[in-house]
Amino acid sequence: MAEDNRIKEVFSEIVKKLDYNKDGKVDIQDIIVLAIRTPGIHV
């Protein structure tokens, strides 16, 4: 059970880092913002 909690914590932290528009989910809008902020990637 401790491993399950740790997995949920890690997943939550990943979503927080990738959720640029702060709507609680990672979607295409977040990926576009990530691509724009990444040098060398053109959208």
PDB file of N, CA, C and O in Angstrom:
ATOM      1  N   MET A   1       0.811  -1.204   0.000  1.00  0.00           N
ATOM      2  CA  MET A   1       0.000   0.000   0.000  1.00  0.00           C
ATOM      3  C   MET A   1       0.852   1.265   0.000  1.00  0.00           C
ATOM      4  O   MET A   1       0.467   2.270  -0.598  1.00  0.00           O
ATOM      5  N   ALA A   2       1.985   1.225   0.653  1.00  0.00           N
ATOM      6  CA  ALA A   2       2.853   2.401   0.686  1.00  0.00           C
ATOM      7  C   ALA A   2       3.363   2.734  -0.715  1.00  0.00           C
ATOM      8  O   ALA A   2       3.529   3.902  -1.068  1.00  0.00           O
ATOM      9  N   GLU A   3       3.609   1.682  -1.512  1.00  0.00           N
ATOM     10  CA  GLU A   3       4.068   1.909  -2.882  1.00  0.00           C
ATOM     11  C   GLU A   3       2.978   2.581  -3.710  1.00  0.00           C
ATOM     12  O   GLU A   3       3.273   3.450  -4.531  1.00  0.00           O
ATOM     13  N   ASP A   4       1.715   2.185  -3.502  1.00  0.00           N
ATOM     14  CA  ASP A   4       0.600   2.801  -4.226  1.00  0.00           C
ATOM     15  C   ASP A   4       0.495   4.284  -3.911  1.00  0.00           C
ATOM     16  O   ASP A   4       0.273   5.102  -4.804  1.00  0.00           O
ATOM     17  N   ASN A   5       0.655   4.627  -2.639  1.00  0.00           N
ATOM     18  CA  ASN A   5       0.599   6.035  -2.248  1.00  0.00           C
ATOM     19  C   ASN A   5       1.740   6.819  -2.865  1.00  0.00           C
ATOM     20  O   ASN A   5       1.551   7.956  -3.298  1.00  0.00           O
ATOM     21  N   ARG A   6       2.911   6.226  -2.909  1.00  0.00           N
ATOM     22  CA  ARG A   6       4.071   6.897  -3.493  1.00  0.00           C
ATOM     23  C   ARG A   6       3.870   7.124  -4.995  1.00  0.00           C
ATOM     24  O   ARG A   6       4.227   8.177  -5.524  1.00  0.00           O
ATOM     25  N   ILE A   7       3.299   6.135  -5.669  1.00  0.00           N
ATOM     26  CA  ILE A   7       3.030   6.268  -7.099  1.00  0.00           C
ATOM     27  C   ILE A   7       2.041   7.403  -7.346  1.00  0.00           C
ATOM     28  O   ILE A   7       2.221   8.192  -8.273  1.00  0.00           O
ATOM     29  N   LYS A   8       1.008   7.486  -6.529  1.00  0.00           N
ATOM     30  CA  LYS A   8       0.019   8.562  -6.667  1.00  0.00           C
ATOM     31  C   LYS A   8       0.647   9.924  -6.403  1.00  0.00           C
ATOM     32  O   LYS A   8       0.317  10.897  -7.081  1.00  0.00           O
ATOM     33  N   GLU A   9       1.543  10.007  -5.430  1.00  0.00           N
ATOM     34  CA  GLU A   9       2.232  11.265  -5.131  1.00  0.00           C
ATOM     35  C   GLU A   9       3.106  11.701  -6.309  1.00  0.00           C
ATOM     36  O   GLU A   9       3.104  12.869  -6.697  1.00  0.00           O
ATOM     37  N   VAL A  10       3.843  10.757  -6.865  1.00  0.00           N
ATOM     38  CA  VAL A  10       4.731  11.068  -7.991  1.00  0.00           C
ATOM     39  C   VAL A  10       3.907  11.491  -9.200  1.00  0.00           C
ATOM     40  O   VAL A  10       4.249  12.466  -9.870  1.00  0.00           O
ATOM     41  N   PHE A  11       2.826  10.771  -9.486  1.00  0.00           N
ATOM     42  CA  PHE A  11       1.959  11.122 -10.612  1.00  0.00           C
ATOM     43  C   PHE A  11       1.388  12.524 -10.425  1.00  0.00           C
ATOM     44  O   PHE A  11       1.328  13.305 -11.375  1.00  0.00           O
ATOM     45  N   SER A  12       0.974  12.838  -9.220  1.00  0.00           N
ATOM     46  CA  SER A  12       0.418  14.161  -8.923  1.00  0.00           C
ATOM     47  C   SER A  12       1.457  15.253  -9.149  1.00  0.00           C
ATOM     48  O   SER A  12       1.127  16.304  -9.699  1.00  0.00           O
ATOM     49  N   GLU A  13       2.688  15.032  -8.743  1.00  0.00           N
ATOM     50  CA  GLU A  13       3.756  16.009  -8.941  1.00  0.00           C
ATOM     51  C   GLU A  13       4.070  16.194 -10.428  1.00  0.00           C
ATOM     52  O   GLU A  13       4.336  17.312 -10.870  1.00  0.00           O
ATOM     53  N   ILE A  14       4.041  15.112 -11.196  1.00  0.00           N
ATOM     54  CA  ILE A  14       4.293  15.212 -12.632  1.00  0.00           C
ATOM     55  C   ILE A  14       3.202  16.047 -13.296  1.00  0.00           C
ATOM     56  O   ILE A  14       3.490  16.905 -14.131  1.00  0.00           O
ATOM     57  N   VAL A  15       1.945  15.792 -12.919  1.00  0.00           N
ATOM     58  CA  VAL A  15       0.839  16.555 -13.493  1.00  0.00           C
ATOM     59  C   VAL A  15       0.970  18.028 -13.129  1.00  0.00           C
ATOM     60  O   VAL A  15       0.709  18.895 -13.964  1.00  0.00           O
ATOM     61  N   LYS A  16       1.371  18.323 -11.897  1.00  0.00           N
ATOM     62  CA  LYS A  16       1.546  19.721 -11.483  1.00  0.00           C
ATOM     63  C   LYS A  16       2.609  20.410 -12.330  1.00  0.00           C
ATOM     64  O   LYS A  16       2.447  21.576 -12.692  1.00  0.00           O
ATOM     65  N   LYS A  17       3.685  19.713 -12.648  1.00  0.00           N
ATOM     66  CA  LYS A  17       4.766  20.309 -13.434  1.00  0.00           C
ATOM     67  C   LYS A  17       4.372  20.517 -14.896  1.00  0.00           C
ATOM     68  O   LYS A  17       4.800  21.494 -15.511  1.00  0.00           O
ATOM     69  N   LEU A  18       3.565  19.620 -15.463  1.00  0.00           N
ATOM     70  CA  LEU A  18       3.210  19.702 -16.871  1.00  0.00           C
ATOM     71  C   LEU A  18       1.939  20.496 -17.127  1.00  0.00           C
ATOM     72  O   LEU A  18       1.647  20.831 -18.275  1.00  0.00           O
ATOM     73  N   ASP A  19       1.178  20.804 -16.083  1.00  0.00           N
ATOM     74  CA  ASP A  19      -0.101  21.512 -16.233  1.00  0.00           C
ATOM     75  C   ASP A  19       0.139  23.015 -16.237  1.00  0.00           C
ATOM     76  O   ASP A  19       0.042  23.674 -15.202  1.00  0.00           O
ATOM     77  N   TYR A  20       0.456  23.554 -17.421  1.00  0.00           N
ATOM     78  CA  TYR A  20       0.821  24.963 -17.529  1.00  0.00           C
ATOM     79  C   TYR A  20      -0.367  25.900 -17.375  1.00  0.00           C
ATOM     80  O   TYR A  20      -0.204  27.009 -16.866  1.00  0.00           O
ATOM     81  N   ASN A  21      -1.565  25.486 -17.803  1.00  0.00           N
ATOM     82  CA  ASN A  21      -2.709  26.379 -17.679  1.00  0.00           C
ATOM     83  C   ASN A  21      -3.507  26.148 -16.396  1.00  0.00           C
ATOM     84  O   ASN A  21      -4.556  26.761 -16.200  1.00  0.00           O
ATOM     85  N   LYS A  22      -3.027  25.286 -15.543  1.00  0.00           N
ATOM     86  CA  LYS A  22      -3.563  25.052 -14.185  1.00  0.00           C
ATOM     87  C   LYS A  22      -5.041  24.672 -14.169  1.00  0.00           C
ATOM     88  O   LYS A  22      -5.799  25.149 -13.324  1.00  0.00           O
ATOM     89  N   ASP A  23      -5.456  23.801 -15.117  1.00  0.00           N
ATOM     90  CA  ASP A  23      -6.832  23.324 -15.105  1.00  0.00           C
ATOM     91  C   ASP A  23      -6.973  21.929 -14.499  1.00  0.00           C
ATOM     92  O   ASP A  23      -8.069  21.369 -14.485  1.00  0.00           O
ATOM     93  N   GLY A  24      -5.885  21.371 -14.003  1.00  0.00           N
ATOM     94  CA  GLY A  24      -5.924  20.087 -13.315  1.00  0.00           C
ATOM     95  C   GLY A  24      -5.710  18.871 -14.187  1.00  0.00           C
ATOM     96  O   GLY A  24      -5.781  17.742 -13.702  1.00  0.00           O
ATOM     97  N   LYS A  25      -5.448  19.082 -15.477  1.00  0.00           N
ATOM     98  CA  LYS A  25      -5.181  17.955 -16.365  1.00  0.00           C
ATOM     99  C   LYS A  25      -4.148  18.371 -17.404  1.00  0.00           C
ATOM    100  O   LYS A  25      -3.994  19.552 -17.714  1.00  0.00           O
ATOM    101  N   VAL A  26      -3.454  17.386 -17.927  1.00  0.00           N
ATOM    102  CA  VAL A  26      -2.464  17.637 -18.974  1.00  0.00           C
ATOM    103  C   VAL A  26      -3.140  17.334 -20.308  1.00  0.00           C
ATOM    104  O   VAL A  26      -3.523  16.195 -20.576  1.00  0.00           O
ATOM    105  N   ASP A  27      -3.284  18.362 -21.139  1.00  0.00           N
ATOM    106  CA  ASP A  27      -3.939  18.194 -22.425  1.00  0.00           C
ATOM    107  C   ASP A  27      -3.120  18.873 -23.516  1.00  0.00           C
ATOM    108  O   ASP A  27      -1.993  19.306 -23.274  1.00  0.00           O
ATOM    109  N   ILE A  28      -3.684  18.965 -24.706  1.00  0.00           N
ATOM    110  CA  ILE A  28      -2.947  19.495 -25.857  1.00  0.00           C
ATOM    111  C   ILE A  28      -2.486  20.932 -25.632  1.00  0.00           C
ATOM    112  O   ILE A  28      -1.424  21.318 -26.120  1.00  0.00           O
ATOM    113  N   GLN A  29      -3.254  21.718 -24.912  1.00  0.00           N
ATOM    114  CA  GLN A  29      -2.857  23.102 -24.645  1.00  0.00           C
ATOM    115  C   GLN A  29      -1.554  23.142 -23.847  1.00  0.00           C
ATOM    116  O   GLN A  29      -0.676  23.961 -24.119  1.00  0.00           O
ATOM    117  N   ASP A  30      -1.437  22.264 -22.875  1.00  0.00           N
ATOM    118  CA  ASP A  30      -0.222  22.213 -22.066  1.00  0.00           C
ATOM    119  C   ASP A  30       0.970  21.758 -22.905  1.00  0.00           C
ATOM    120  O   ASP A  30       2.078  22.269 -22.738  1.00  0.00           O
ATOM    121  N   ILE A  31       0.749  20.805 -23.801  1.00  0.00           N
ATOM    122  CA  ILE A  31       1.834  20.312 -24.659  1.00  0.00           C
ATOM    123  C   ILE A  31       2.303  21.414 -25.606  1.00  0.00           C
ATOM    124  O   ILE A  31       3.501  21.545 -25.856  1.00  0.00           O
ATOM    125  N   ILE A  32       1.365  22.209 -26.136  1.00  0.00           N
ATOM    126  CA  ILE A  32       1.737  23.315 -27.024  1.00  0.00           C
ATOM    127  C   ILE A  32       2.572  24.342 -26.266  1.00  0.00           C
ATOM    128  O   ILE A  32       3.586  24.813 -26.781  1.00  0.00           O
ATOM    129  N   VAL A  33       2.163  24.691 -25.059  1.00  0.00           N
ATOM    130  CA  VAL A  33       2.931  25.649 -24.251  1.00  0.00           C
ATOM    131  C   VAL A  33       4.318  25.086 -23.955  1.00  0.00           C
ATOM    132  O   VAL A  33       5.309  25.813 -24.023  1.00  0.00           O
ATOM    133  N   LEU A  34       4.394  23.807 -23.631  1.00  0.00           N
ATOM    134  CA  LEU A  34       5.683  23.165 -23.368  1.00  0.00           C
ATOM    135  C   LEU A  34       6.566  23.227 -24.608  1.00  0.00           C
ATOM    136  O   LEU A  34       7.761  23.502 -24.508  1.00  0.00           O
ATOM    137  N   ALA A  35       5.983  22.972 -25.776  1.00  0.00           N
ATOM    138  CA  ALA A  35       6.759  23.006 -27.019  1.00  0.00           C
ATOM    139  C   ALA A  35       7.257  24.414 -27.319  1.00  0.00           C
ATOM    140  O   ALA A  35       8.386  24.590 -27.777  1.00  0.00           O
ATOM    141  N   ILE A  36       6.422  25.414 -27.063  1.00  0.00           N
ATOM    142  CA  ILE A  36       6.827  26.799 -27.319  1.00  0.00           C
ATOM    143  C   ILE A  36       7.973  27.212 -26.400  1.00  0.00           C
ATOM    144  O   ILE A  36       8.856  27.969 -26.802  1.00  0.00           O
ATOM    145  N   ARG A  37       7.958  26.720 -25.188  1.00  0.00           N
ATOM    146  CA  ARG A  37       9.003  27.087 -24.217  1.00  0.00           C
ATOM    147  C   ARG A  37      10.294  26.294 -24.415  1.00  0.00           C
ATOM    148  O   ARG A  37      11.325  26.649 -23.843  1.00  0.00           O
ATOM    149  N   THR A  38      10.252  25.221 -25.221  1.00  0.00           N
ATOM    150  CA  THR A  38      11.430  24.386 -25.421  1.00  0.00           C
ATOM    151  C   THR A  38      12.221  24.898 -26.619  1.00  0.00           C
ATOM    152  O   THR A  38      11.696  24.940 -27.731  1.00  0.00           O
ATOM    153  N   PRO A  39      13.477  25.286 -26.408  1.00  0.00           N
ATOM    154  CA  PRO A  39      14.292  25.777 -27.524  1.00  0.00           C
ATOM    155  C   PRO A  39      14.492  24.709 -28.585  1.00  0.00           C
ATOM    156  O   PRO A  39      14.738  23.545 -28.268  1.00  0.00           O
ATOM    157  N   GLY A  40      14.386  25.104 -29.832  1.00  0.00           N
ATOM    158  CA  GLY A  40      14.635  24.179 -30.933  1.00  0.00           C
ATOM    159  C   GLY A  40      13.406  23.478 -31.451  1.00  0.00           C
ATOM    160  O   GLY A  40      13.476  22.813 -32.485  1.00  0.00           O
ATOM    161  N   ILE A  41      12.272  23.600 -30.765  1.00  0.00           N
ATOM    162  CA  ILE A  41      11.031  22.975 -31.216  1.00  0.00           C
ATOM    163  C   ILE A  41      10.130  24.060 -31.779  1.00  0.00           C
ATOM    164  O   ILE A  41       9.883  25.074 -31.126  1.00  0.00           O
ATOM    165  N   HIS A  42       9.636  23.842 -32.999  1.00  0.00           N
ATOM    166  CA  HIS A  42       8.777  24.812 -33.679  1.00  0.00           C
ATOM    167  C   HIS A  42       7.394  24.221 -33.849  1.00  0.00           C
ATOM    168  O   HIS A  42       7.238  23.070 -34.256  1.00  0.00           O
ATOM    169  N   VAL A  43       6.388  25.028 -33.528  1.00  0.00           N
ATOM    170  CA  VAL A  43       5.001  24.566 -33.668  1.00  0.00           C
ATOM    171  C   VAL A  43       4.359  25.311 -34.817  1.00  0.00           C
ATOM    172  O   VAL A  43       3.187  25.085 -35.120  1.00  0.00           O
TER     173      VAL A  43
END
